[in-house]
Amino acid sequence: MANTFKNAGAALTTGGADIYTCPGGTAAVIHSIYIANIDGTNDATVDVKVTTDNGSTYYHIAKTIPVPADSSLVMDKPVNLEATDKIHMTASANGDLETYMAILEIT
């Protein structure tokens, strides 16, 4: 078994996006998810969802979580993913939130 540390990052939008997809033939552990509000004035919220069927059905692991202006949210409990599972995030405002994830891929 090979272990490879990876990362994923993105600016979050109101349209939402898959931020990370676990590659085929691989398992992954998301060690932590960081969400920073880079807006110095406005608060924002974030939804974080996981799919276990390649994007047909999503399940929330965080729903409408507030991220105050100039602060960060850290989700430091592991999230285990199987091949083709995805992490999807949606922000309440465009241009306010950015995310970074620390990931261990296992092949």
Secondary structure, DSSP 8 states (H G I E B T S, - for coil): --EEEEEEEEE--TT-EEEEE--TT-EEEEEEEEEEE--SS--EEEEEEEESSTTSSEEEEEEEEEE-TT-EEEE-S-EEE-TT-EEEEEESSTTTEEEEEEEEEE-
